Amino acid sequence: MPSKYDVLVIGGLGHIGLPLGLVFADQGLQVALYDINLEFREIVRGGKMPFHEDGADELLAKYNAKNLHVVDDISAIQDAETLFITIGTPLDGYLNPRIEPLLKLVDAMKPYLRDEHLIILRSTVIPGTTDLLSDIVGKSVKADVSFCPERVVQGKMIQEMETLPQIISGCTASAVKRARALFDLLGVQQIETRPKEAEFAKLYCNAWRYITFAAANQFYMLAEQEGLDFGRIQHAMTHEYTRMRDFPSPGFAAGPCLMKDTMQLAAFARRSFEMGQAAMFVNEGLAAFAVDKLAEKCGGSLVGKRVGILGMSFKSGSDDIRDSLSYKLRKLLRGHGADLRCTDEYVMVDPELVPLEEVTQWAEGIIVGTPHPAYRDLKIQENTAVVDVWGITNKG
């Protein structure tokens, strides 16, 4: 008997799961979305996206309640052929990965699993997790288990899913074959590996980016400590010099993936991944450096100073505040006694935010937290102290 749904996405209303469901609905599949977020269920059922994703509004309007369905109960598993798991492994307070949420989910899934199921892990996991999941599931049913990691940029997920190569791995030949057939629908190149190789590849991608950002941030801080203009140095390093064309600009390396995945790798290496740990100290320390720099520009103290933060999301053009270092900046500035106002035209979930013009006219000092396009060459009063790690305002 054919399944009611071709695909069920668990965590299906999050930043990974919902774009994934939209893309497969666009390929004509019957897609179900399950998520414990009750607010997002109602938002999506009402035909609206709960966050920004390029191209998502149009796809949701086209397929919602037709071949894209929000379901209320995990028992919908029994009505699906392929199960995508898009919940990851967050870090605990000691920077160790927490696999318990995934294991609890698998326990909840067990009563509804069938031998015919294909289970695909999509989010980052610590190496060995796919094989572990296969062993656990295998005690109940003979379902196929696969790890096919996402490597897309938030905000561009729909576009990149249909263009970037897809890593394919599985614990059995059948799992690999079925995962290949599913991603064949997207017409993208496929790269086959073993599960642990795929898990390492995903972690390495994010750890490499995090480390390169740390190098740029360390260089930036060294130059600033010498009173030098890092923008001029970077231009001298990179202008028409091909060996440096991949050198990133400095900035707050934040968000829900880069630091987390680097620390997952460090935990797996039993804390012997010194390069990753050093990158964390540099990238996380940049916020404190920016605050100290502003204090220096404001006469040595921020007590009672009117300070604004421009941008609260973790990346330019995004409404996502998860693990944004702008909130670390806000906490540090309050700890320094500053009178604080923050702004972000994209973020709608923070009631403390005020309009951009109010901040720029009111503040004695400004830190650019996120390089939103509106801040490029922004008009800021001449006597306002500015710390702009990104260099987007050309004012500090």
VEXBA-307770 format. One record per residue (C-alpha): x, y, z negated; residue in one letter; residue number from 1. Coordinates in Angstrom, 2 decimals. Layout:
u:X v:Y w:Z resn:A resi:NUM
...
This chain:
u:0.00 v:0.00 w:0.00 resn:M resi:1
u:1.54 v:3.38 w:0.99 resn:P resi:2
u:2.45 v:5.79 w:-1.80 resn:S resi:3
u:0.31 v:8.88 w:-2.31 resn:K resi:4
u:3.44 v:11.05 w:-2.38 resn:Y resi:5
u:6.59 v:10.64 w:-0.33 resn:D resi:6
u:8.55 v:12.64 w:-2.87 resn:V resi:7
u:8.04 v:13.58 w:-6.52 resn:L resi:8
u:10.38 v:16.22 w:-7.92 resn:V resi:9
u:10.87 v:16.08 w:-11.69 resn:I resi:10
u:11.81 v:19.55 w:-12.90 resn:G resi:11
u:9.98 v:20.52 w:-9.75 resn:G resi:12
u:9.20 v:24.13 w:-10.66 resn:L resi:13
u:12.75 v:25.16 w:-11.53 resn:G resi:14
u:15.39 v:26.90 w:-9.46 resn:H resi:15
u:16.62 v:23.59 w:-8.01 resn:I resi:16
u:13.43 v:21.57 w:-7.83 resn:G resi:17
u:10.97 v:24.00 w:-6.30 resn:L resi:18
u:13.09 v:24.98 w:-3.25 resn:P resi:19
u:13.84 v:21.27 w:-2.76 resn:L resi:20
u:10.13 v:20.46 w:-2.74 resn:G resi:21
u:9.38 v:23.29 w:-0.34 resn:L resi:22
u:12.03 v:22.12 w:2.11 resn:V resi:23
u:10.70 v:18.56 w:2.22 resn:F resi:24
u:7.11 v:19.79 w:2.46 resn:A resi:25
u:8.28 v:21.79 w:5.47 resn:D resi:26
u:9.40 v:18.48 w:6.99 resn:Q resi:27
u:5.86 v:17.14 w:6.75 resn:G resi:28
u:6.26 v:15.01 w:3.63 resn:L resi:29
u:3.69 v:14.76 w:0.87 resn:Q resi:30
u:5.48 v:16.35 w:-2.09 resn:V resi:31
u:4.51 v:16.39 w:-5.77 resn:A resi:32
u:6.08 v:18.75 w:-8.30 resn:L resi:33
u:6.16 v:17.84 w:-12.00 resn:Y resi:34
u:7.45 v:20.22 w:-14.65 resn:D resi:35
u:6.86 v:20.74 w:-18.36 resn:I resi:36
u:6.71 v:24.51 w:-17.85 resn:N resi:37
u:2.97 v:25.19 w:-18.16 resn:L resi:38
u:3.29 v:28.85 w:-17.19 resn:E resi:39
u:5.10 v:27.99 w:-13.95 resn:F resi:40
u:2.46 v:25.36 w:-13.12 resn:R resi:41
u:-0.26 v:27.99 w:-13.08 resn:E resi:42
u:1.87 v:30.52 w:-11.20 resn:I resi:43
u:2.70 v:28.06 w:-8.42 resn:V resi:44
u:-0.83 v:26.71 w:-8.25 resn:R resi:45
u:-1.92 v:30.29 w:-7.75 resn:G resi:46
u:0.32 v:30.52 w:-4.70 resn:G resi:47
u:3.09 v:32.63 w:-6.22 resn:K resi:48
u:6.78 v:31.94 w:-6.76 resn:M resi:49
u:7.93 v:32.17 w:-10.41 resn:P resi:50
u:11.33 v:33.51 w:-9.29 resn:F resi:51
u:12.94 v:34.93 w:-6.17 resn:H resi:52
u:14.13 v:32.58 w:-3.43 resn:E resi:53
u:14.60 v:33.71 w:0.16 resn:D resi:54
u:11.91 v:32.23 w:2.41 resn:G resi:55
u:10.05 v:30.53 w:-0.43 resn:A resi:56
u:6.97 v:32.74 w:-0.49 resn:D resi:57
u:6.14 v:31.91 w:3.12 resn:E resi:58
u:6.60 v:28.16 w:2.64 resn:L resi:59
u:4.55 v:28.12 w:-0.56 resn:L resi:60
u:1.70 v:29.98 w:1.15 resn:A resi:61
u:1.83 v:27.52 w:4.05 resn:K resi:62
u:1.92 v:24.22 w:2.13 resn:Y resi:63
u:0.49 v:24.85 w:-1.35 resn:N resi:64
u:-2.31 v:22.38 w:-2.16 resn:A resi:65
u:-1.98 v:20.88 w:1.33 resn:K resi:66
u:1.10 v:18.67 w:1.25 resn:N resi:67
u:2.72 v:20.38 w:-1.77 resn:L resi:68
u:1.04 v:19.51 w:-5.06 resn:H resi:69
u:1.67 v:20.53 w:-8.67 resn:V resi:70
u:0.94 v:17.55 w:-10.94 resn:V resi:71
u:0.31 v:17.66 w:-14.68 resn:D resi:72
u:1.52 v:14.28 w:-15.84 resn:D resi:73
u:4.69 v:12.27 w:-15.41 resn:I resi:74
u:2.53 v:9.23 w:-14.64 resn:S resi:75
u:2.40 v:10.61 w:-11.08 resn:A resi:76
u:5.69 v:8.72 w:-10.72 resn:I resi:77
u:3.72 v:5.57 w:-9.97 resn:Q resi:78
u:2.16 v:7.29 w:-6.94 resn:D resi:79
u:5.48 v:8.34 w:-5.36 resn:A resi:80
u:8.12 v:6.61 w:-3.26 resn:E resi:81
u:11.15 v:8.79 w:-3.98 resn:T resi:82
u:11.83 v:10.47 w:-7.32 resn:L resi:83
u:14.17 v:13.47 w:-7.49 resn:F resi:84
u:15.50 v:14.34 w:-10.94 resn:I resi:85
u:16.55 v:17.99 w:-11.07 resn:T resi:86
u:17.19 v:18.45 w:-14.77 resn:I resi:87
u:20.86 v:18.76 w:-15.64 resn:G resi:88
u:23.02 v:18.19 w:-18.69 resn:T resi:89
u:23.28 v:21.43 w:-20.72 resn:P resi:90
u:26.11 v:22.13 w:-23.15 resn:L resi:91
u:25.75 v:21.90 w:-26.91 resn:D resi:92
u:27.20 v:24.38 w:-29.38 resn:G resi:93
u:30.59 v:22.67 w:-29.12 resn:Y resi:94
u:30.71 v:22.90 w:-25.29 resn:L resi:95
u:30.02 v:19.20 w:-24.86 resn:N resi:96
u:27.46 v:18.02 w:-22.29 resn:P resi:97
u:24.11 v:16.92 w:-23.70 resn:R resi:98
u:22.93 v:13.83 w:-21.86 resn:I resi:99
u:20.08 v:13.21 w:-24.32 resn:E resi:100
u:17.44 v:15.17 w:-22.33 resn:P resi:101
u:18.12 v:13.01 w:-19.28 resn:L resi:102
u:17.98 v:9.79 w:-21.31 resn:L resi:103
u:14.69 v:10.87 w:-22.93 resn:K resi:104
u:13.29 v:11.60 w:-19.49 resn:L resi:105
u:14.27 v:8.12 w:-18.26 resn:V resi:106
u:12.52 v:6.59 w:-21.29 resn:D resi:107
u:9.38 v:8.55 w:-20.40 resn:A resi:108
u:9.62 v:7.38 w:-16.80 resn:M resi:109
u:10.04 v:3.67 w:-17.55 resn:K resi:110
u:6.34 v:2.72 w:-17.86 resn:P resi:111
u:5.68 v:4.04 w:-14.34 resn:Y resi:112
u:8.76 v:2.79 w:-12.46 resn:L resi:113
u:8.51 v:0.18 w:-9.71 resn:R resi:114
u:11.05 v:-1.96 w:-7.90 resn:D resi:115
u:10.34 v:0.04 w:-4.73 resn:E resi:116
u:11.36 v:3.41 w:-6.19 resn:H resi:117
u:14.35 v:5.43 w:-4.98 resn:L resi:118
u:15.62 v:7.65 w:-7.80 resn:I resi:119
u:17.90 v:10.53 w:-6.75 resn:I resi:120
u:19.81 v:12.60 w:-9.26 resn:L resi:121
u:20.18 v:16.11 w:-7.84 resn:R resi:122
u:21.67 v:18.28 w:-10.61 resn:S resi:123
u:25.18 v:18.20 w:-12.03 resn:T resi:124
u:25.95 v:15.34 w:-14.37 resn:V resi:125
u:29.06 v:14.16 w:-16.20 resn:I resi:126
u:30.97 v:11.44 w:-14.26 resn:P resi:127
u:29.55 v:7.99 w:-14.85 resn:G resi:128
u:25.98 v:9.17 w:-15.43 resn:T resi:129
u:24.58 v:7.75 w:-12.16 resn:T resi:130
u:25.94 v:4.27 w:-12.90 resn:D resi:131
u:24.65 v:4.54 w:-16.48 resn:L resi:132
u:21.19 v:5.50 w:-15.25 resn:L resi:133
u:21.22 v:2.59 w:-12.81 resn:S resi:134
u:22.10 v:0.18 w:-15.64 resn:D resi:135
u:19.33 v:1.55 w:-17.87 resn:I resi:136
u:16.68 v:1.47 w:-15.15 resn:V resi:137
u:17.91 v:-1.93 w:-14.03 resn:G resi:138
u:16.85 v:-3.50 w:-17.31 resn:K resi:139
u:13.22 v:-2.82 w:-16.36 resn:S resi:140
u:12.98 v:-2.69 w:-12.56 resn:V resi:141
u:15.14 v:-3.08 w:-9.45 resn:K resi:142
u:14.80 v:0.51 w:-8.30 resn:A resi:143
u:17.53 v:2.13 w:-6.18 resn:D resi:144
u:19.53 v:4.91 w:-7.87 resn:V resi:145
u:21.41 v:7.59 w:-5.98 resn:S resi:146
u:23.33 v:10.81 w:-6.67 resn:F resi:147
u:23.01 v:13.47 w:-3.97 resn:C resi:148
u:24.15 v:16.74 w:-5.55 resn:P resi:149
u:22.93 v:20.17 w:-4.54 resn:E resi:150
u:25.70 v:22.61 w:-3.64 resn:R resi:151
u:23.58 v:25.56 w:-2.62 resn:V resi:152
u:23.65 v:29.19 w:-3.73 resn:V resi:153
u:20.67 v:30.41 w:-5.70 resn:Q resi:154
u:18.51 v:32.67 w:-3.60 resn:G resi:155
u:19.72 v:30.99 w:-0.40 resn:K resi:156
u:18.81 v:27.41 w:-1.28 resn:M resi:157
u:16.23 v:26.84 w:1.43 resn:I resi:158
u:18.51 v:28.12 w:4.16 resn:Q resi:159
u:21.57 v:26.26 w:2.89 resn:E resi:160
u:19.78 v:22.94 w:2.37 resn:M resi:161
u:19.08 v:22.94 w:6.09 resn:E resi:162
u:22.66 v:23.85 w:7.11 resn:T resi:163
u:25.25 v:22.61 w:4.59 resn:L resi:164
u:26.67 v:19.05 w:4.60 resn:P resi:165
u:24.99 v:16.77 w:2.07 resn:Q resi:166
u:26.99 v:14.42 w:-0.15 resn:I resi:167
u:25.30 v:11.02 w:-0.31 resn:I resi:168
u:26.04 v:8.31 w:-2.86 resn:S resi:169
u:24.21 v:5.33 w:-4.31 resn:G resi:170
u:24.67 v:2.45 w:-6.70 resn:C resi:171
u:23.58 v:-0.01 w:-4.00 resn:T resi:172
u:23.78 v:-0.17 w:-0.22 resn:A resi:173
u:19.99 v:0.12 w:-0.16 resn:S resi:174
u:20.12 v:3.34 w:-2.22 resn:A resi:175
u:22.62 v:4.87 w:0.21 resn:V resi:176
u:20.58 v:3.83 w:3.26 resn:K resi:177
u:17.35 v:5.25 w:1.89 resn:R resi:178
u:18.95 v:8.51 w:0.72 resn:A resi:179
u:20.52 v:8.91 w:4.17 resn:R resi:180
u:17.16 v:8.42 w:5.83 resn:A resi:181
u:15.56 v:11.06 w:3.64 resn:L resi:182
u:18.22 v:13.71 w:4.29 resn:F resi:183
u:18.22 v:12.82 w:8.00 resn:D resi:184
u:14.98 v:14.79 w:8.08 resn:L resi:185
u:16.98 v:17.96 w:7.46 resn:L resi:186
u:19.35 v:17.30 w:10.35 resn:G resi:187
u:22.47 v:18.07 w:8.28 resn:V resi:188
u:25.84 v:16.35 w:8.28 resn:Q resi:189
u:26.16 v:13.68 w:5.59 resn:Q resi:190
u:29.26 v:12.68 w:3.62 resn:I resi:191
u:29.09 v:9.27 w:1.96 resn:E resi:192
u:30.99 v:8.60 w:-1.28 resn:T resi:193
u:30.72 v:6.39 w:-4.32 resn:R resi:194
u:28.60 v:7.81 w:-7.18 resn:P resi:195
u:31.49 v:8.80 w:-9.44 resn:K resi:196
u:33.29 v:10.42 w:-6.49 resn:E resi:197
u:30.17 v:12.47 w:-5.77 resn:A resi:198
u:29.87 v:13.46 w:-9.42 resn:E resi:199
u:33.50 v:14.63 w:-9.47 resn:F resi:200
u:33.08 v:16.45 w:-6.15 resn:A resi:201
u:30.17 v:18.49 w:-7.51 resn:K resi:202
u:32.04 v:19.39 w:-10.71 resn:L resi:203
u:35.24 v:20.19 w:-8.82 resn:Y resi:204
u:33.38 v:22.61 w:-6.52 resn:C resi:205
u:32.10 v:24.72 w:-9.39 resn:N resi:206
u:35.25 v:24.41 w:-11.52 resn:A resi:207
u:37.39 v:25.53 w:-8.58 resn:W resi:208
u:35.24 v:28.63 w:-8.07 resn:R resi:209
u:35.29 v:29.38 w:-11.80 resn:Y resi:210
u:39.09 v:29.09 w:-11.92 resn:I resi:211
u:39.61 v:31.33 w:-8.88 resn:T resi:212
u:37.32 v:33.95 w:-10.42 resn:F resi:213
u:39.38 v:33.74 w:-13.61 resn:A resi:214
u:42.58 v:34.39 w:-11.65 resn:A resi:215
u:41.07 v:37.53 w:-10.12 resn:A resi:216
u:39.75 v:38.67 w:-13.49 resn:N resi:217
u:43.11 v:38.10 w:-15.17 resn:Q resi:218
u:44.87 v:40.10 w:-12.46 resn:F resi:219
u:42.29 v:42.86 w:-12.86 resn:Y resi:220
u:42.83 v:43.10 w:-16.63 resn:M resi:221
u:46.62 v:43.13 w:-16.26 resn:L resi:222
u:46.42 v:45.99 w:-13.77 resn:A resi:223
u:43.95 v:47.95 w:-15.89 resn:E resi:224
u:46.17 v:47.59 w:-18.95 resn:Q resi:225
u:48.91 v:49.29 w:-16.94 resn:E resi:226
u:46.58 v:52.09 w:-15.91 resn:G resi:227
u:46.55 v:50.94 w:-12.29 resn:L resi:228
u:43.74 v:50.89 w:-9.72 resn:D resi:229
u:43.10 v:47.20 w:-9.07 resn:F resi:230
u:41.04 v:48.02 w:-5.98 resn:G resi:231
u:44.11 v:49.54 w:-4.36 resn:R resi:232
u:46.22 v:46.53 w:-5.34 resn:I resi:233
u:43.62 v:44.10 w:-3.98 resn:Q resi:234
u:43.47 v:45.99 w:-0.71 resn:H resi:235
u:47.26 v:45.84 w:-0.42 resn:A resi:236
u:47.20 v:42.10 w:-1.13 resn:M resi:237
u:44.45 v:41.14 w:1.28 resn:T resi:238
u:44.26 v:43.62 w:4.17 resn:H resi:239
u:44.92 v:41.70 w:7.39 resn:E resi:240
u:46.91 v:39.13 w:5.40 resn:Y resi:241
u:45.32 v:35.76 w:6.18 resn:T resi:242
u:46.95 v:33.87 w:3.31 resn:R resi:243
u:44.92 v:35.97 w:0.85 resn:M resi:244
u:41.61 v:36.08 w:2.69 resn:R resi:245
u:39.95 v:33.75 w:0.14 resn:D resi:246
u:41.00 v:35.84 w:-2.85 resn:F resi:247
u:37.81 v:36.80 w:-4.75 resn:P resi:248
u:37.05 v:40.18 w:-6.24 resn:S resi:249
u:36.95 v:40.48 w:-10.02 resn:P resi:250
u:33.59 v:40.35 w:-11.77 resn:G resi:251
u:31.56 v:38.67 w:-14.49 resn:F resi:252
u:31.58 v:34.94 w:-13.62 resn:A resi:253
u:28.29 v:33.85 w:-15.11 resn:A resi:254
u:25.10 v:31.91 w:-14.46 resn:G resi:255
u:23.88 v:28.44 w:-15.34 resn:P resi:256
u:26.50 v:26.40 w:-13.44 resn:C resi:257
u:30.10 v:27.58 w:-13.22 resn:L resi:258
u:31.15 v:27.66 w:-16.86 resn:M resi:259
u:28.90 v:24.74 w:-17.79 resn:K resi:260
u:30.30 v:22.47 w:-15.09 resn:D resi:261
u:33.88 v:23.44 w:-15.90 resn:T resi:262
u:33.28 v:22.54 w:-19.54 resn:M resi:263
u:31.65 v:19.25 w:-18.52 resn:Q resi:264
u:34.84 v:18.40 w:-16.70 resn:L resi:265
u:36.89 v:19.42 w:-19.75 resn:A resi:266
u:34.75 v:17.22 w:-22.00 resn:A resi:267
u:35.11 v:14.28 w:-19.64 resn:F resi:268
u:38.89 v:14.82 w:-19.64 resn:A resi:269
u:38.82 v:14.73 w:-23.45 resn:R resi:270
u:39.84 v:18.38 w:-23.65 resn:R resi:271
u:42.97 v:17.88 w:-21.53 resn:S resi:272
u:41.68 v:20.14 w:-18.73 resn:F resi:273
u:43.69 v:23.15 w:-19.91 resn:E resi:274
u:43.26 v:25.13 w:-16.68 resn:M resi:275
u:39.48 v:25.02 w:-16.97 resn:G resi:276
u:39.54 v:25.97 w:-20.63 resn:Q resi:277
u:41.88 v:28.88 w:-19.92 resn:A resi:278
u:39.50 v:30.04 w:-17.17 resn:A resi:279
u:36.67 v:30.09 w:-19.70 resn:M resi:280
u:38.66 v:32.27 w:-22.10 resn:F resi:281
u:39.49 v:34.72 w:-19.30 resn:V resi:282
u:36.00 v:34.92 w:-17.76 resn:N resi:283
u:34.15 v:35.08 w:-21.06 resn:E resi:284
u:36.70 v:37.56 w:-22.41 resn:G resi:285
u:36.11 v:40.00 w:-19.55 resn:L resi:286
u:32.97 v:41.32 w:-21.28 resn:A resi:287
u:34.92 v:42.27 w:-24.40 resn:A resi:288
u:37.62 v:43.83 w:-22.22 resn:F resi:289
u:35.00 v:45.98 w:-20.47 resn:A resi:290
u:33.56 v:47.14 w:-23.80 resn:V resi:291
u:37.02 v:48.01 w:-25.14 resn:D resi:292
u:37.77 v:49.87 w:-21.90 resn:K resi:293
u:34.60 v:51.93 w:-22.25 resn:L resi:294
u:35.41 v:52.71 w:-25.89 resn:A resi:295
u:38.83 v:53.94 w:-24.78 resn:E resi:296
u:37.23 v:56.21 w:-22.17 resn:K resi:297
u:34.77 v:57.52 w:-24.78 resn:C resi:298
u:37.46 v:58.64 w:-27.23 resn:G resi:299
u:38.11 v:55.37 w:-29.04 resn:G resi:300
u:34.69 v:54.65 w:-30.53 resn:S resi:301
u:31.22 v:53.81 w:-29.23 resn:L resi:302
u:29.40 v:54.53 w:-32.50 resn:V resi:303
u:26.37 v:56.63 w:-31.62 resn:G resi:304
u:27.39 v:56.89 w:-27.96 resn:K resi:305
u:24.65 v:56.66 w:-25.34 resn:R resi:306
u:25.63 v:53.64 w:-23.23 resn:V resi:307
u:23.86 v:52.10 w:-20.25 resn:G resi:308
u:24.23 v:48.70 w:-18.62 resn:I resi:309
u:23.43 v:48.55 w:-14.91 resn:L resi:310
u:22.24 v:45.08 w:-13.92 resn:G resi:311
u:21.17 v:42.24 w:-16.23 resn:M resi:312
u:20.83 v:39.24 w:-13.88 resn:S resi:313
u:23.80 v:36.94 w:-13.47 resn:F resi:314
u:24.33 v:37.73 w:-9.78 resn:K resi:315
u:23.63 v:40.44 w:-7.24 resn:S resi:316
u:20.15 v:40.56 w:-5.76 resn:G resi:317
u:18.78 v:37.96 w:-8.19 resn:S resi:318
u:16.13 v:38.06 w:-10.90 resn:D resi:319
u:17.74 v:35.18 w:-12.84 resn:D resi:320
u:19.15 v:36.14 w:-16.25 resn:I resi:321
u:20.23 v:32.65 w:-17.31 resn:R resi:322
u:23.69 v:32.81 w:-18.94 resn:D resi:323
u:24.20 v:36.33 w:-17.64 resn:S resi:324
u:27.20 v:38.04 w:-19.23 resn:L resi:325
u:25.25 v:41.31 w:-19.17 resn:S resi:326
u:23.47 v:40.03 w:-22.27 resn:Y resi:327
u:26.81 v:39.34 w:-23.90 resn:K resi:328
u:27.75 v:42.93 w:-23.03 resn:L resi:329
u:24.54 v:44.15 w:-24.66 resn:R resi:330
u:25.28 v:42.22 w:-27.84 resn:K resi:331
u:28.89 v:43.46 w:-27.98 resn:L resi:332
u:27.88 v:47.08 w:-27.39 resn:L resi:333
u:25.29 v:46.93 w:-30.15 resn:R resi:334
u:27.96 v:45.47 w:-32.40 resn:G resi:335
u:30.07 v:48.54 w:-31.63 resn:H resi:336
u:27.26 v:50.83 w:-32.76 resn:G resi:337
u:26.27 v:52.11 w:-29.31 resn:A resi:338
u:22.82 v:53.51 w:-28.54 resn:D resi:339
u:21.89 v:51.30 w:-25.60 resn:L resi:340
u:19.63 v:51.32 w:-22.55 resn:R resi:341
u:19.67 v:48.69 w:-19.82 resn:C resi:342
u:18.22 v:48.53 w:-16.31 resn:T resi:343
u:17.68 v:45.99 w:-13.56 resn:D resi:344
u:15.27 v:46.42 w:-10.66 resn:E resi:345
u:15.01 v:42.64 w:-10.09 resn:Y resi:346
u:14.48 v:41.35 w:-13.64 resn:V resi:347
u:10.84 v:41.30 w:-14.76 resn:M resi:348
u:11.08 v:39.20 w:-17.95 resn:V resi:349
u:12.95 v:41.63 w:-20.23 resn:D resi:350
u:10.64 v:44.26 w:-21.81 resn:P resi:351
u:13.61 v:46.34 w:-23.01 resn:E resi:352
u:14.65 v:47.37 w:-19.49 resn:L resi:353
u:14.11 v:50.93 w:-18.26 resn:V resi:354
u:14.36 v:52.57 w:-14.81 resn:P resi:355
u:17.77 v:53.13 w:-13.23 resn:L resi:356
u:17.40 v:56.90 w:-13.03 resn:E resi:357
u:16.62 v:57.12 w:-16.74 resn:E resi:358
u:19.84 v:55.30 w:-17.59 resn:V resi:359
u:22.11 v:57.27 w:-15.26 resn:T resi:360
u:20.76 v:60.64 w:-16.45 resn:Q resi:361
u:20.84 v:59.72 w:-20.15 resn:W resi:362
u:24.06 v:57.74 w:-20.61 resn:A resi:363
u:27.43 v:59.06 w:-21.73 resn:E resi:364
u:29.02 v:55.76 w:-20.74 resn:G resi:365
u:28.04 v:53.05 w:-18.26 resn:I resi:366
u:29.11 v:49.46 w:-17.65 resn:I resi:367
u:28.11 v:47.80 w:-14.38 resn:V resi:368
u:26.94 v:44.33 w:-15.38 resn:G resi:369
u:25.69 v:43.17 w:-11.97 resn:T resi:370
u:26.67 v:44.57 w:-8.55 resn:P resi:371
u:23.19 v:45.12 w:-7.16 resn:H resi:372
u:23.11 v:46.88 w:-3.75 resn:P resi:373
u:21.39 v:49.94 w:-5.26 resn:A resi:374
u:24.52 v:50.70 w:-7.28 resn:Y resi:375
u:26.77 v:51.07 w:-4.25 resn:R resi:376
u:28.18 v:54.60 w:-4.35 resn:D resi:377
u:25.54 v:55.45 w:-6.97 resn:L resi:378
u:25.34 v:59.10 w:-7.99 resn:K resi:379
u:26.50 v:59.26 w:-11.60 resn:I resi:380
u:27.11 v:62.45 w:-13.57 resn:Q resi:381
u:30.75 v:63.54 w:-13.44 resn:E resi:382
u:31.26 v:63.53 w:-17.20 resn:N resi:383
u:29.91 v:59.97 w:-17.60 resn:T resi:384
u:32.52 v:57.32 w:-18.46 resn:A resi:385
u:32.17 v:54.30 w:-16.17 resn:V resi:386
u:33.58 v:50.78 w:-16.35 resn:V resi:387
u:32.90 v:48.99 w:-13.08 resn:D resi:388
u:34.73 v:45.68 w:-12.88 resn:V resi:389
u:33.15 v:44.98 w:-9.49 resn:W resi:390
u:34.21 v:48.27 w:-7.90 resn:G resi:391
u:30.79 v:48.75 w:-6.35 resn:I resi:392
u:30.27 v:52.33 w:-7.56 resn:T resi:393
u:33.81 v:53.54 w:-6.73 resn:N resi:394
u:33.82 v:55.19 w:-10.16 resn:K resi:395
u:35.83 v:53.09 w:-12.55 resn:G resi:396
